[in-house]
Amino acid sequence: MMVAEGMILPHAGRLLVLLPGLGAVATTFLAGVEAIRRKLAYPFGALSQIGELEGEDNERRRIPEALPLAPLEDLVFAGWDIFPEDAYEAARQAAVLSEQDLAAVEDFLRSIRPMPAVFDPQYVRRLDGPHVKRAPTKRHLAEALIEDIERAREEMNADRAVMIWCASTEVYTPPGKCHESLRAFEAALEANDPAIPPSQIYAYAALKAGVPYANGAPNISADIPALEELAELQRVPVAGKDFKTGQTFLKTVIAPALRRRLLGVQGWFSVNILGNRDGWVLEDEGSFRSKEVTKTGVLEGLLPAERYPELYGELYHKVRIHYYPPRGDAKESWDAIDIVGWMGYPMHIKVNFQCRDSILAAPIVLDLALFLDLAQRAGWYGVQSWLSFYFKSPHVPPGEPVEHDLFLQYEKLHQALRSLARMALTSSFQDCAGWDRR
Ligand SMILES: NC(=O)c1ccc[n+]([C@@H]2O[C@H](COP(=O)([O-])OP(=O)(O)OC[C@H]3O[C@@H](n4cnc5c(N)ncnc54)[C@H](O)[C@@H]3O)[C@@H](O)[C@H]2O)c1
């Protein structure tokens, strides 16, 4: 999509939201969007719906009024899963929302039936399902996904699409030679290289089809040089990875506060219990390793041992996730933080967050879908680090430092949205944006 510099193409027609993985997060997102459209729910947690932007004149404007985002009414959906059940059945199984809330949008959820997935239990060892594509090579699988995308676009009469990965966490596979360039990656697709997991095939297919891609899971997906190259080549935005929802969300608030007070931190022990399918998958060592990398990575930048060895040189950071079925999606996390104050005296902080995983993740899926679509219409492409706010392990372009501090991430997001709002003002469709009428 070529866009004149400084302009935003207007939203017109429909935006197709493509969801690999119709599990707890995706179905909670879908049910919520429909409930909001039917005026049965308020969009708690969604900046794209109720956030505010501060203009040059310090005047505050609601984000959907300041930016030409696709309205909820114009969203259409499609997805893939290894199980063939429709989104209503999948949502019932996920057991996040009440029967009553699901009944109110049952017809809508039943209309969303997953397409057969690209899946291999080698990469998600605790799951297997019958609804999968078979093809001789990974290149064929990528082509099949591209066909799915084109067909869904046509059937839904959609003008544009975005893809948000909401499928299970794949095992940790360190980047190798085949990830270093697009050429090597395409050769590896052809050669069925085991270093390429399904999520990378989806990401590749999305970018090839000109569809922005975000990764909500911790596994390595679009954050490899080969796919960064493809995103640049195709002029498509990408973002990731691992939705920042519960424990890490709070960690990236508390750690910067301790740092600003220059209190020492000796230890940070984070424990979670959860009993949903995600928790079941994360019991596997390989999938847990992907999560461990994104969850433990946050403190390094926030509490820099090299700049303050006295404060953070001894920091011991440990993260554990336990599968505990009675809790389902209602995850509970505990943080035991051992801090040090004046004259080296120890103190302790305990945080206990009784959250609902998918309730926290659903608005993030919505914001990412709408902001990535807007970025594409503004001609922004490649790695979108301004969306770091939403991720535990922000994907940034090579050489750019990763920011984990939630408030600095928010500032960066805000600045990007402000500049998009200014572009919207100067675009030829400014009347539709509504900004100038307020
Ligand atoms: N809920 C949160 O707060 C949160 C936060 C951060 C990250 N995440 C990540 O988001 C993802 C989704 O979480 P969830 O709670 O919905 O999990 P879930 O297990 O309920 O749903 C995942 C779905 O993906 C499907 N799937 C697996 N591999 C697939 C493939 N290759 N193609 C298509 N479908 C596939 C599974 O069958 C399942 O239905 C997980 O990776 C999780 O780690 C969730």
PDBQT file of the ligand as one rigid body, heavy atoms in Angstrom, charges set to zero:
ROOT
HETATM    1  N1  LIG A 501      -4.226 -14.075  28.326  1.00  0.00    +0.000 N 
HETATM    2  C1  LIG A 501      -3.164 -13.388  28.579  1.00  0.00    +0.000 C 
HETATM    3  O1  LIG A 501      -3.177 -12.588  29.467  1.00  0.00    +0.000 OA
HETATM    4  C2  LIG A 501      -1.949 -13.560  27.742  1.00  0.00    +0.000 A 
HETATM    5  C3  LIG A 501      -0.885 -12.724  27.990  1.00  0.00    +0.000 A 
HETATM    6  C4  LIG A 501       0.259 -12.845  27.208  1.00  0.00    +0.000 A 
HETATM    7  C5  LIG A 501       0.312 -13.778  26.204  1.00  0.00    +0.000 A 
HETATM    8  N2  LIG A 501      -0.715 -14.622  26.011  1.00  0.00    +0.000 N 
HETATM    9  C6  LIG A 501      -0.559 -15.610  24.955  1.00  0.00    +0.000 C 
HETATM   10  O2  LIG A 501      -1.666 -15.548  24.072  1.00  0.00    +0.000 OA
HETATM   11  C7  LIG A 501      -1.851 -16.832  23.488  1.00  0.00    +0.000 C 
HETATM   12  C8  LIG A 501      -3.321 -17.198  23.603  1.00  0.00    +0.000 C 
HETATM   13  O3  LIG A 501      -3.680 -17.373  24.956  1.00  0.00    +0.000 OA
HETATM   14  P1  LIG A 501      -5.035 -18.123  25.305  1.00  0.00    +0.000 P 
HETATM   15  O4  LIG A 501      -5.221 -17.991  26.776  1.00  0.00    +0.000 OA
HETATM   16  O5  LIG A 501      -6.109 -17.687  24.385  1.00  0.00    +0.000 OA
HETATM   17  O6  LIG A 501      -4.640 -19.641  24.980  1.00  0.00    +0.000 OA
HETATM   18  P2  LIG A 501      -5.644 -20.810  24.522  1.00  0.00    +0.000 P 
HETATM   19  O7  LIG A 501      -4.892 -22.068  24.756  1.00  0.00    +0.000 OA
HETATM   20  O8  LIG A 501      -6.970 -20.652  25.159  1.00  0.00    +0.000 OA
HETATM   21  O9  LIG A 501      -5.836 -20.543  22.968  1.00  0.00    +0.000 OA
HETATM   22  C9  LIG A 501      -4.855 -20.808  22.041  1.00  0.00    +0.000 C 
HETATM   23  C10 LIG A 501      -5.522 -21.465  20.856  1.00  0.00    +0.000 C 
HETATM   24  O10 LIG A 501      -4.567 -21.594  19.821  1.00  0.00    +0.000 OA
HETATM   25  C11 LIG A 501      -4.803 -22.818  19.148  1.00  0.00    +0.000 C 
HETATM   26  N3  LIG A 501      -3.597 -23.126  18.404  1.00  0.00    +0.000 N 
HETATM   27  C12 LIG A 501      -2.426 -23.614  18.830  1.00  0.00    +0.000 A 
HETATM   28  N4  LIG A 501      -1.535 -23.663  17.835  1.00  0.00    +0.000 NA
HETATM   29  C13 LIG A 501      -2.165 -23.186  16.745  1.00  0.00    +0.000 A 
HETATM   30  C14 LIG A 501      -1.761 -22.966  15.406  1.00  0.00    +0.000 A 
HETATM   31  N5  LIG A 501      -0.533 -23.255  15.007  1.00  0.00    +0.000 N 
HETATM   32  N6  LIG A 501      -2.653 -22.428  14.560  1.00  0.00    +0.000 NA
HETATM   33  C15 LIG A 501      -3.900 -22.127  14.949  1.00  0.00    +0.000 A 
HETATM   34  N7  LIG A 501      -4.334 -22.317  16.204  1.00  0.00    +0.000 NA
HETATM   35  C16 LIG A 501      -3.471 -22.841  17.089  1.00  0.00    +0.000 A 
HETATM   36  C17 LIG A 501      -5.184 -23.778  20.260  1.00  0.00    +0.000 C 
HETATM   37  O11 LIG A 501      -5.889 -24.873  19.772  1.00  0.00    +0.000 OA
HETATM   38  C18 LIG A 501      -6.039 -22.880  21.144  1.00  0.00    +0.000 C 
HETATM   39  O12 LIG A 501      -7.394 -22.935  20.800  1.00  0.00    +0.000 OA
HETATM   40  C19 LIG A 501      -0.917 -17.792  24.219  1.00  0.00    +0.000 C 
HETATM   41  O13 LIG A 501       0.244 -17.974  23.481  1.00  0.00    +0.000 OA
HETATM   42  C20 LIG A 501      -0.594 -17.028  25.487  1.00  0.00    +0.000 C 
HETATM   43  O14 LIG A 501       0.656 -17.384  26.051  1.00  0.00    +0.000 OA
HETATM   44  C21 LIG A 501      -1.861 -14.534  26.741  1.00  0.00    +0.000 A 
ENDROOT
TORSDOF 0
